Amino acid sequence: MSAYLAGTFSKKDIDWGKKMTENKEGIIFDIQRWSIHDGPGIRSNVFFKGCPLRCKWCSNPESQEVYQELAFFRGKCIGCGRCITNCPYQAITPSEEGNIIDYTICQRQCYQGKGGYACTSQCYAKALKVIGEKVPLPDIMKEVLSDSKLYEQSGGGITVTGGEPFTQPDFLLELLRFSKEKGLHTTVETCAFTSWKYFEPALDYIDFLFVDFKLYDEEKHIAYTGTSNKIIKENLCRINEYAKNHKLTLVIRTPVITGINDSEEEIRLIAAWIKEHLSEVHIYQLLPYHRLGRGKYHDIGKSYELEETEPPAADVIGALEQIIRSHGLDIKYD
């Protein structure tokens, strides 16, 4: 088990967790403690693997596939050649620029055939690493509950993010139930592209909900994320109806990408749609694009299409936030 899965957890809790999940596991790729930007107070963020969208600006490409992925960190490679010698499918070949990996062979033959990647155990330098880990519910809660006092003092709790948490709906529901059983404040970050049959039962265990509204136009949404936004809009309307009679804070967010959705018209359309359809939403946030995830694409054998895209200027974001305010919406939550 990873080093980050540590902490105090009683035998009663472990037994209860095992009973709840019946040996179910979630695939996660990180647990981030002491977060202050993903919900109220100090929080522990649990990152689920898997996402139905393929946003061209995604800063966590390692979160997209639900399975455990192979990553190659070239800067750590010492050129010992053990991975090449021990690869049963000849998926790794040497070159002057360093090893070249056919990730398709790795996933389809090695991972699916053997239930893991053969090369990682042979890598002295840890240049080859598996992204994602199958983790039982009690082990996740060890880490989360170790900061219970911080949650109590700050009004924080657990935030489930990703990837897309609803890609693993059953495990998400059990994690949320367990968290509420322990008195934790719960937050979920989602793109809302999922069946309502999965979303509806989870709402009773969610206190704070971030939903991404990336693009207004459906065709443009398909072009830049790979999916329609019809289901997202439908789910938002249903969530809004739920929030009318339940204690749920719903925040809409848009990642602002230069040249894609940073126009005043785009944000005006989204803000107007929120005002017309989401009576319970009072906060609409903008998340300026950043380039911090570019290197991750190379590590997992993917290409990044926005290499030349720059973050939006501060005055651009300021003008867009003025549009949001003009629609009677706030841009920050307390």
C-alpha positions as CSV (number, residue, x, y, z in Angstrom):
1,M,0.0,0.0,0.0
2,S,1.2,3.5,-0.8
3,A,2.9,5.6,1.8
4,Y,0.1,8.2,1.7
5,L,-2.4,5.7,2.9
6,A,-1.5,6.0,6.6
7,G,-3.2,7.1,9.7
8,T,-5.3,5.9,12.6
9,F,-8.4,3.8,12.0
10,S,-10.2,1.6,14.5
11,K,-11.0,-2.1,13.9
12,K,-14.7,-1.2,14.2
13,D,-14.3,1.3,11.4
14,I,-12.4,-1.2,9.2
15,D,-15.0,-4.0,9.8
16,W,-17.8,-1.5,9.0
17,G,-16.0,-0.4,5.9
18,K,-15.5,-3.9,4.6
19,K,-19.2,-4.7,5.2
20,M,-20.3,-1.6,3.3
21,T,-18.1,-2.2,0.3
22,E,-18.1,-6.0,0.2
23,N,-14.5,-6.0,-0.9
24,K,-15.1,-3.3,-3.5
25,E,-12.1,-1.1,-4.4
26,G,-11.8,2.2,-6.1
27,I,-9.1,3.2,-8.5
28,I,-7.5,6.5,-7.3
29,F,-4.3,8.2,-8.3
30,D,-3.8,10.6,-5.4
31,I,-4.9,11.8,-2.0
32,Q,-4.1,15.4,-1.4
33,R,-4.3,16.7,2.2
34,W,-4.6,20.2,3.5
35,S,-6.3,21.6,0.4
36,I,-7.9,25.1,0.7
37,H,-9.2,25.6,-2.8
38,D,-11.7,22.8,-3.3
39,G,-14.5,23.6,-1.0
40,P,-14.9,25.3,2.4
41,G,-12.2,25.0,5.1
42,I,-9.2,22.6,5.0
43,R,-9.9,19.5,3.0
44,S,-8.5,16.1,1.9
45,N,-9.0,15.6,-1.9
46,V,-9.4,12.1,-3.2
47,F,-8.7,11.8,-6.9
48,F,-10.6,9.1,-8.8
49,K,-9.3,7.8,-12.1
50,G,-11.5,7.8,-15.1
51,C,-13.4,10.5,-17.0
52,P,-15.8,10.4,-20.0
53,L,-14.6,13.8,-21.3
54,R,-11.4,14.4,-23.3
55,C,-11.0,18.1,-22.8
56,K,-8.1,19.4,-24.9
57,W,-6.8,21.5,-22.0
58,C,-7.0,18.8,-19.3
59,S,-4.3,19.3,-16.7
60,N,-4.6,15.8,-15.3
61,P,-4.4,13.5,-18.4
62,E,-3.4,10.6,-16.1
63,S,-6.9,10.8,-14.7
64,Q,-8.7,10.1,-17.9
65,E,-8.5,6.3,-18.2
66,V,-10.2,4.4,-15.4
67,Y,-7.5,1.7,-15.5
68,Q,-4.0,1.9,-14.0
69,E,-1.6,3.5,-16.5
70,L,2.1,3.1,-17.1
71,A,4.1,6.4,-16.9
72,F,7.7,6.8,-18.0
73,F,9.6,9.7,-16.4
74,R,12.5,10.1,-18.8
75,G,14.5,12.4,-16.5
76,K,14.8,9.5,-13.9
77,C,15.9,6.9,-16.4
78,I,19.6,5.7,-15.9
79,G,19.6,3.6,-19.1
80,C,20.2,0.2,-17.4
81,G,18.1,-1.6,-19.9
82,R,16.4,-3.9,-17.4
83,C,12.9,-2.8,-18.6
84,I,13.8,-3.7,-22.2
85,T,15.2,-7.1,-21.2
86,N,12.2,-8.0,-19.0
87,C,9.4,-6.7,-21.2
88,P,7.5,-9.9,-22.4
89,Y,6.0,-8.1,-25.4
90,Q,8.9,-6.1,-26.8
91,A,7.0,-2.8,-26.1
92,I,10.1,-0.9,-25.1
93,T,12.9,-0.1,-27.6
94,P,16.0,2.0,-27.1
95,S,16.8,5.2,-29.1
96,E,19.3,8.1,-29.0
97,E,16.6,10.2,-27.3
98,G,15.9,7.5,-24.7
99,N,13.5,4.6,-24.5
100,I,10.4,4.5,-26.7
101,I,7.4,2.8,-25.3
102,D,4.4,1.5,-27.2
103,Y,1.8,2.2,-24.5
104,T,-0.9,0.4,-26.6
105,I,0.9,-2.9,-26.2
106,C,1.5,-2.2,-22.5
107,Q,-2.2,-1.7,-21.8
108,R,-3.8,-4.3,-24.0
109,Q,-1.3,-7.1,-23.6
110,C,0.7,-6.7,-20.4
111,Y,-1.8,-4.9,-18.1
112,Q,-4.9,-6.8,-19.2
113,G,-3.1,-10.1,-19.7
114,K,-1.2,-10.1,-16.4
115,G,-3.1,-7.7,-14.3
116,G,-0.2,-5.3,-14.0
117,Y,2.9,-4.0,-15.8
118,A,5.9,-6.3,-15.9
119,C,8.6,-3.6,-16.3
120,T,7.9,-1.5,-13.2
121,S,9.3,-4.0,-10.8
122,Q,12.5,-4.1,-12.8
123,C,13.2,-0.3,-12.8
124,Y,15.8,0.6,-10.2
125,A,15.5,4.3,-10.8
126,K,11.7,4.3,-10.5
127,A,11.5,5.9,-13.9
128,L,8.6,3.6,-14.8
129,K,5.6,4.0,-12.5
130,V,2.0,2.8,-12.4
131,I,-0.4,5.7,-12.1
132,G,-3.5,4.7,-10.1
133,E,-4.0,2.2,-7.3
134,K,-6.8,-0.1,-6.4
135,V,-7.7,1.0,-2.9
136,P,-10.3,-0.4,-0.5
137,L,-12.6,2.2,1.2
138,P,-11.1,1.7,4.8
139,D,-7.7,2.5,3.5
140,I,-8.8,5.8,1.9
141,M,-10.6,6.8,5.1
142,K,-7.4,6.2,7.1
143,E,-5.9,9.2,5.4
144,V,-9.0,11.3,5.4
145,L,-9.9,10.8,9.0
146,S,-6.4,11.5,10.3
147,D,-7.2,15.2,9.8
148,S,-10.6,15.2,11.5
149,K,-9.6,18.0,14.0
150,L,-8.6,20.3,11.1
151,Y,-11.9,19.7,9.5
152,E,-13.7,20.6,12.8
153,Q,-11.7,23.7,13.3
154,S,-11.9,25.0,9.7
155,G,-15.3,23.7,8.5
156,G,-13.6,21.5,6.0
157,G,-13.9,17.8,5.1
158,I,-13.5,15.5,2.1
159,T,-13.5,16.5,-1.5
160,V,-13.9,13.8,-4.2
161,T,-12.5,14.8,-7.5
162,G,-10.6,13.3,-10.4
163,G,-10.9,12.5,-13.2
164,E,-14.6,12.2,-12.9
165,P,-15.9,10.7,-9.6
166,F,-19.1,9.4,-11.3
167,T,-17.0,7.1,-13.5
168,Q,-16.9,4.9,-10.5
169,P,-20.4,5.5,-9.2
170,D,-20.8,2.6,-6.8
171,F,-17.6,3.2,-5.0
172,L,-18.3,7.0,-4.9
173,L,-21.6,6.4,-3.3
174,E,-20.0,4.1,-0.6
175,L,-17.3,6.7,0.1
176,L,-19.8,9.5,0.5
177,R,-22.0,7.4,2.8
178,F,-19.1,6.4,4.9
179,S,-17.9,10.0,5.1
180,K,-21.3,11.3,6.2
181,E,-21.5,8.4,8.8
182,K,-18.3,9.9,10.2
183,G,-19.7,13.4,10.3
184,L,-17.6,14.8,7.5
185,H,-18.5,17.7,5.2
186,T,-18.6,16.3,1.7
187,T,-17.7,18.0,-1.6
188,V,-17.8,16.6,-5.1
189,E,-16.2,18.1,-8.2
190,T,-17.9,16.8,-11.4
191,C,-18.5,17.4,-15.0
192,A,-22.0,16.0,-14.5
193,F,-21.7,13.9,-17.6
194,T,-23.3,10.7,-16.1
195,S,-26.6,8.9,-15.9
196,W,-29.1,10.5,-13.4
197,K,-29.6,7.0,-11.9
198,Y,-26.0,7.4,-10.5
199,F,-26.2,11.1,-9.6
200,E,-29.6,11.1,-7.8
201,P,-28.7,8.6,-4.9
202,A,-25.4,10.4,-4.3
203,L,-27.0,13.8,-3.7
204,D,-28.3,12.9,-0.3
205,Y,-24.6,12.5,0.9
206,I,-23.2,15.7,-0.8
207,D,-23.0,19.0,1.0
208,F,-21.2,21.1,-1.6
209,L,-21.1,20.5,-5.4
210,F,-18.8,22.0,-8.0
211,V,-20.1,21.4,-11.6
212,D,-18.1,22.4,-14.6
213,F,-19.9,24.2,-17.4
214,K,-17.2,24.3,-20.1
215,L,-18.9,25.6,-23.2
216,Y,-22.4,26.8,-24.0
217,D,-22.7,25.6,-27.6
218,E,-23.2,21.8,-28.0
219,E,-21.2,21.4,-31.2
220,K,-18.3,23.4,-29.8
221,H,-18.6,21.3,-26.6
222,I,-18.2,18.1,-28.7
223,A,-15.3,19.5,-30.6
224,Y,-13.3,20.4,-27.5
225,T,-14.4,17.8,-25.0
226,G,-15.5,14.9,-27.1
227,T,-19.0,14.8,-25.6
228,S,-22.3,16.6,-25.9
229,N,-23.4,19.0,-23.1
230,K,-27.1,18.0,-23.2
231,I,-26.8,15.5,-20.4
232,I,-24.8,18.1,-18.4
233,K,-27.5,20.7,-18.7
234,E,-30.3,18.2,-17.9
235,N,-28.5,17.0,-14.8
236,L,-27.9,20.6,-13.7
237,C,-31.6,21.4,-13.9
238,R,-32.4,18.2,-11.9
239,I,-29.8,19.1,-9.3
240,N,-31.3,22.6,-9.0
241,E,-34.7,21.1,-8.3
242,Y,-33.2,18.9,-5.6
243,A,-31.4,21.9,-4.1
244,K,-34.7,23.7,-3.7
245,N,-35.7,21.3,-0.9
246,H,-32.3,20.2,0.4
247,K,-29.2,21.8,2.0
248,L,-26.9,21.7,-1.0
249,T,-24.4,24.4,-2.1
250,L,-24.1,24.3,-5.9
251,V,-21.3,26.2,-7.7
252,I,-20.8,26.4,-11.4
253,R,-17.3,26.8,-12.8
254,T,-15.8,27.4,-16.2
255,P,-12.2,26.8,-17.1
256,V,-11.3,29.8,-19.3
257,I,-9.2,28.7,-22.3
258,T,-7.6,31.4,-24.5
259,G,-9.1,31.3,-28.0
260,I,-11.7,28.7,-27.1
261,N,-14.1,30.0,-24.5
262,D,-12.6,33.3,-23.3
263,S,-14.9,35.6,-25.2
264,E,-17.4,37.9,-23.5
265,E,-20.2,36.4,-25.6
266,E,-19.4,32.8,-24.3
267,I,-19.5,33.8,-20.6
268,R,-22.6,36.0,-21.2
269,L,-24.4,33.0,-22.7
270,I,-23.5,30.7,-19.8
271,A,-24.3,33.3,-17.1
272,A,-27.7,34.0,-18.7
273,W,-28.5,30.2,-18.9
274,I,-27.6,29.8,-15.2
275,K,-29.9,32.7,-14.3
276,E,-32.8,31.3,-16.4
277,H,-32.5,27.6,-15.4
278,L,-30.7,27.4,-12.0
279,S,-32.5,29.4,-9.4
280,E,-30.5,27.9,-6.6
281,V,-27.1,28.8,-8.1
282,H,-25.6,32.1,-6.9
283,I,-21.9,31.5,-7.5
284,Y,-20.3,31.2,-10.9
285,Q,-16.5,30.9,-10.9
286,L,-13.9,31.2,-13.7
287,L,-10.8,29.1,-13.6
288,P,-8.0,30.6,-15.7
289,Y,-6.2,28.1,-17.9
290,H,-2.7,27.1,-16.9
291,R,0.0,25.0,-18.5
292,L,1.2,23.0,-15.5
293,G,-0.1,19.6,-16.9
294,R,1.8,19.7,-20.2
295,G,4.6,17.4,-19.2
296,K,2.3,14.7,-18.0
297,Y,1.1,14.0,-21.5
298,H,4.6,13.0,-22.6
299,D,5.0,10.8,-19.5
300,I,2.0,8.6,-20.4
301,G,2.5,8.6,-24.2
302,K,-0.1,11.2,-25.2
303,S,0.2,14.4,-27.2
304,Y,-0.9,17.8,-26.0
305,E,-2.7,19.9,-28.6
306,L,-2.5,23.3,-26.8
307,E,1.3,23.7,-26.7
308,E,1.1,27.2,-28.0
309,T,-1.9,28.4,-25.9
310,E,-1.2,31.0,-23.3
311,P,-3.1,31.6,-20.0
312,P,-5.7,34.4,-20.2
313,A,-4.5,37.8,-19.2
314,A,-5.7,39.2,-15.8
315,D,-7.7,42.0,-17.5
316,V,-9.5,39.4,-19.7
317,I,-10.6,37.5,-16.6
318,G,-11.6,40.7,-14.9
319,A,-13.9,41.7,-17.8
320,L,-15.5,38.3,-17.8
321,E,-16.1,38.4,-14.1
322,Q,-17.9,41.8,-14.5
323,I,-20.3,40.1,-16.9
324,I,-21.0,37.4,-14.3
325,R,-21.7,40.1,-11.7
326,S,-24.0,41.9,-14.1
327,H,-26.2,38.8,-14.1
328,G,-26.5,39.0,-10.4
329,L,-24.1,36.1,-9.7
330,D,-21.2,36.0,-7.2
331,I,-17.7,34.9,-8.3
332,K,-16.5,33.5,-4.9
333,Y,-17.9,31.3,-2.2
334,D,-17.3,31.9,1.5
